[in-house]
């Protein structure tokens, strides 16, 4: 069985964010680090070289594939901030309508800068996403 390419590492999330450029992306990264830590109550853990995750869950699909993955998190990428809410955004239209300027991927929300979104609505989205994920696969601290 194949292993997930994205797995926890020993990299310090604050050290990683300190290395992010440009400066605005780095500043937004520190804001998100504090926001996710406060909302989730979980310690930040690097997943792979660029994703900062909070909590984890173990999944097992009908195909037999199983593994562990971050419950929620973000990545301060050069092009945008990628925000990960599992199990995706299919049921969050009402919340997303209040969030502000963003684009959607499959389980990823893309934001150019935090000034474009309402951080209180983002907190709500993180809470609801964790609750919904926990109803499918229990979420635990790393």
N, C-alpha and C positions, 0 to 999 in steps of 0.2 A: 504494500500500500504506500502511496506517495505521501510525503510529509508536506505540510504547508510551507511555502516559501517565506511567508511572513511569520516569524517566531520571536519570542522575547529575547532581548540581549542584555548585556550588562552595562550598556552605554548610559550615562547619566543624562536624563532629559534636559536638565538645565544647561549642561555643557553643550548638548546638541543645539538647543535654541540659541545659545550664545554665538554659535558659529554660522547662524543663518544670515543670509544677505538677500535683499537689501535691509537696511536698518528698520524700516517700517514693518517689514514682515517679521523681523526678530521681535520688535516691540509687541506686535499683535500676538506672536507666539507665547510670550510671557503672560499676556492677559488671558489667553485661552488656557494656559497651564493652570493658572489660579482659578479660573472659572470652572473648568472640568474637575479639578481637585475638590473645590467647594461643593459643587452639585452632586458629584458621585460619592464622595467620602473615601475614594480609593487613591492609593499612591500611583503616581505616573510611572509607567514602564515603557521603555523603547521596544517597539516591535519592528524588527528589521532595522535598516539604517536611518529611516526618516519618519516613522509613524510613532506618535506618543499615544499609548493606550491606557485605559482606565478600566479595571476589572477584566474578567475573562469568563468565557463560557465554553462548555464542551458540547459539541454537536455530533449527531450521528444521523446520517441521511438513510433513506430507504435502500439506497444502493450499497450500504455498508460502509461508505466512506465516513470517517470520523476524525475529529481533531479538536484542538483548542484554538480560540481566537479572541482578540480583544473585544470587550463589550461595547466600548465607545472610545472615541479619541479624535485626533487631528494630526495634520501634518502641515507645517508652514513651508509650503513649496514655493519655488521662485515665481511661478506664474500666478498662484492663488493660494488661499488657505483651503485645504481639503478637510472636511469635517465628516467623520464616520459615525453614522447612527445605524445600528443593526436592529431589526431586520430589514431596513430600507425605509423609504418614504411613502409607500403606497397609501397609507391611511392618514397622512399628516397634512393634507391640503389646507385645512382651516388654520393650522399653526403656521405653515409656510407662507400663507397669504399675509400674515402679520409680521413676518420676519424681516423683510427688506430685500434688497437686491442680492440675488443668488442664482445659481444654476444647479440643476440636479444631475447626478449620475445614478448608478444603480443603487448603491448604498452609501453614496458620497454626496456631500453638499459642497459646492464650490463658491467661495466668497472672495472677492478681490481685496477687500479690507474690512476690518471690523466696524469702521465708521459707517459702512453701508447697511448694517443690520442692527436690530434691536437686541441687545444682549439679554434682556429679561425674557424675550421670546425664545432666544437660543437656549437659555437655561431650561425653559419649559420643554422644548424639543428634546433635550438630552434626558430629562427626567422621564418623559413619556416613552422615549425610545428604550431606555433601560427597563422600565416597567413592562413594556410589551415583549422585549427580548426575554426577560426573566419568566414570563408566562409560557414561553416556548422551551427555552433551555435555561436552567438556573444560572444566574450571574453570581460570581464570587470574586473576592479580592484576588489580586495576582498571587 
